[in-house]
Amino acid sequence: MLLELDNVGKSYVNGTQQVRAVDGVSLSIDAGEFVAVRGPSGCGKTTLLLMAGGLLSPDQGRVALSGEDLYEIAAGQRAAFRATHVGFVFQQFHLVPYLSVQDNVLVPSVSGTSPPTAVRQRASELISRFGLDQRRDHVPAALSTGERQRAALARALLNQPSVLLADEPTGNLDRENSEIVLNHLRAFAAGGGAVLLVSHDDQAIGFADRKIDLQDGRIAGRES
């Protein structure tokens, strides 16, 4: 398995109460799979995704990526490991506002190990693949929302990750741009990667090979 979550859980303190955001969730994703977790806002989808990507330590359970226990790796080494194995795509894009498309796509190379020339060549190829040739020198404010998400997706792919984690990637997009992004995610899985998407968007969920329903932090159903 490329990505495996075994009985993971996470709690938060809200005032004087402890809230169980994720409660004993187990799932696994292999190469070539596109898996979607669906559920209403507040059901624990984003918390689950952050734990899967090594950004949020679980209170219980184990997260393994390419056979490595993510949270047994020292924090500094985990960041480097994550940078070369995982790509993230978020609803809000998280592009650096003062950087061009070209430089935004190159941001992950700070943690990468490839020669700069090879990295720049790959960034240029990704920009072309996502139809942003005429926008490579533009800052995010000069882009449409669809172009911003395509730039974010190109950035996520720069270090050739084995897993893509997508948090409501179509949340700010119209139907046409949503379909473009979702087709790219599906193509990534078809090429041997693994995709874990969390969303409440039926269009996005429909692109997945497997669907998992999350309710109150627990798996409430599975659909192939």
C-alpha positions in Angstrom: 0.0 0.0 0.0 1.2 3.5 -0.8 -0.8 5.1 2.0 -2.2 3.3 5.1 -4.1 4.8 8.1 -4.6 2.3 10.9 -7.1 3.2 13.7 -6.1 6.9 13.6 -7.8 9.4 15.9 -7.5 13.0 16.8 -9.2 15.2 19.5 -9.3 18.9 20.1 -10.1 20.9 23.2 -13.0 23.4 22.6 -13.3 25.5 25.7 -13.9 23.0 28.5 -15.0 20.2 26.2 -12.9 17.6 24.3 -14.1 17.1 20.7 -13.2 13.9 18.9 -12.6 15.1 15.3 -11.5 11.7 14.0 -12.3 8.5 15.9 -10.6 5.2 14.9 -10.5 5.5 11.1 -8.7 2.9 9.1 -8.2 3.0 5.3 -5.6 2.2 2.7 -4.9 3.4 -0.8 -2.7 1.6 -3.3 -1.0 2.8 -6.5 -3.4 3.6 -9.2 -6.3 4.3 -6.8 -8.5 7.5 -6.5 -10.3 7.4 -3.2 -12.8 10.1 -2.0 -13.9 10.7 1.6 -17.2 12.5 1.7 -19.2 14.0 4.4 -20.7 17.3 5.8 -18.6 20.2 7.1 -17.2 19.4 10.5 -17.2 15.6 10.1 -13.4 15.3 10.3 -12.4 15.2 6.6 -9.7 17.9 6.7 -8.3 16.6 10.0 -8.0 13.1 8.5 -6.3 14.5 5.4 -3.8 16.5 7.4 -2.9 13.4 9.4 -2.5 11.3 6.2 -0.1 13.9 4.9 2.1 14.1 7.9 1.0 17.6 8.9 -0.9 16.7 12.0 0.1 14.1 14.6 -2.7 11.7 15.5 -3.5 11.0 19.2 -3.8 7.3 18.3 -3.1 4.9 15.5 -0.5 4.7 12.7 0.0 6.5 9.4 2.3 4.7 6.9 3.5 6.2 3.6 5.4 4.0 1.2 6.0 1.6 4.1 7.4 4.3 6.5 5.6 5.2 9.7 5.3 9.0 9.2 5.1 9.9 12.9 8.1 7.7 13.9 10.2 10.0 11.7 11.8 13.0 13.4 9.9 16.2 12.6 12.7 17.7 10.4 13.2 14.5 8.5 9.5 14.1 8.2 9.2 17.4 6.3 11.8 16.4 3.8 10.2 12.9 3.4 6.8 14.5 2.9 8.1 17.0 0.3 9.3 14.1 -1.9 6.3 11.8 -1.4 3.2 13.9 -1.0 1.6 16.7 -3.0 -1.2 18.8 -1.5 -4.0 20.6 -3.3 -6.2 22.9 -1.2 -9.5 24.8 -1.8 -7.8 28.1 -1.1 -4.8 27.4 -3.4 -2.2 28.8 -1.0 -0.1 30.4 -3.7 2.5 33.0 -2.6 0.9 36.3 -3.7 4.1 38.1 -4.7 5.6 35.2 -6.7 4.9 34.5 -10.4 3.3 31.2 -11.5 6.8 30.0 -12.4 8.2 30.7 -9.0 5.1 29.4 -7.2 5.4 26.1 -9.0 9.1 26.0 -8.0 8.4 26.5 -4.2 8.6 22.8 -3.3 12.1 22.6 -4.9 13.5 24.2 -1.7 13.1 20.8 -0.1 13.9 18.8 -3.1 17.1 16.9 -4.1 17.0 17.2 -7.9 19.5 19.4 -9.8 18.1 23.0 -10.3 18.2 22.7 -14.0 16.1 19.5 -14.0 13.7 21.1 -11.5 13.2 24.2 -13.7 12.7 22.0 -16.7 10.0 20.0 -14.9 8.3 23.2 -13.7 8.2 24.5 -17.2 6.8 21.2 -18.5 4.1 21.3 -15.8 3.2 24.9 -16.5 2.7 23.9 -20.2 0.7 20.8 -19.3 -1.7 22.8 -17.3 -2.2 25.4 -20.0 -0.4 28.2 -18.2 2.3 29.1 -20.7 0.9 32.6 -21.2 0.6 33.1 -17.5 4.0 31.9 -16.2 5.1 35.4 -15.3 1.9 36.5 -13.8 1.2 36.7 -10.0 -1.8 34.9 -8.6 -4.0 38.1 -8.4 -3.8 38.3 -12.2 -5.1 34.7 -12.7 -8.6 33.4 -12.8 -9.6 31.0 -10.0 -9.3 28.0 -12.4 -5.8 29.1 -13.3 -4.8 29.5 -9.7 -5.9 25.9 -8.9 -4.1 24.6 -12.0 -0.9 26.4 -10.8 -1.4 24.9 -7.3 -1.8 21.4 -8.9 1.4 21.9 -11.0 3.2 22.9 -7.8 1.9 19.8 -6.0 3.4 17.6 -8.8 6.8 19.3 -9.0 8.7 16.7 -6.8 7.0 13.8 -8.5 5.1 12.6 -5.4 3.6 9.1 -5.1 0.5 10.5 -3.3 -1.8 13.5 -3.9 -4.0 14.8 -1.1 -6.8 17.1 -2.2 -8.9 19.1 0.3 -12.0 20.4 -1.5 -10.0 21.2 -4.6 -13.1 22.2 -6.6 -14.7 24.3 -3.8 -14.0 27.6 -5.5 -14.3 26.5 -9.1 -17.1 26.5 -11.6 -18.1 23.2 -13.2 -15.8 23.5 -16.2 -12.7 24.2 -14.2 -13.7 21.6 -11.6 -13.8 19.0 -14.4 -10.3 20.0 -15.6 -8.8 19.7 -12.2 -10.6 16.4 -11.5 -9.4 14.9 -14.8 -5.8 15.8 -13.8 -6.3 14.0 -10.5 -7.7 11.0 -12.2 -4.8 11.0 -14.7 -2.3 11.1 -11.8 -3.9 7.9 -10.4 -4.0 6.2 -13.8 -0.3 6.9 -14.1 0.4 4.9 -10.9 -0.1 7.5 -8.2 -2.6 7.5 -5.3 -5.2 10.2 -4.8 -7.0 10.8 -1.5 -9.7 13.5 -2.0 -12.0 14.9 0.7 -15.1 16.8 -0.4 -18.8 17.2 -0.1 -19.0 18.0 -3.9 -20.9 15.3 -5.7 -19.1 16.1 -9.0 -15.7 15.6 -7.3 -16.8 12.4 -5.5 -18.0 10.9 -8.8 -14.5 10.8 -10.2 -13.3 8.5 -7.5 -12.9 4.7 -7.7 -13.9 4.2 -4.1 -16.0 6.4 -1.8 -15.9 6.5 2.0 -18.6 8.2 4.0 -17.4 10.0 7.2 -19.8 11.0 9.9 -18.8 12.5 13.3 -15.3 11.4 12.8 -16.1 7.8 12.0 -16.4 5.8 8.8 -20.2 5.4 8.2 -20.1 3.6 4.9 -17.9 2.5 1.9 -18.8 2.3 -1.8 -16.8 0.9 -4.7 
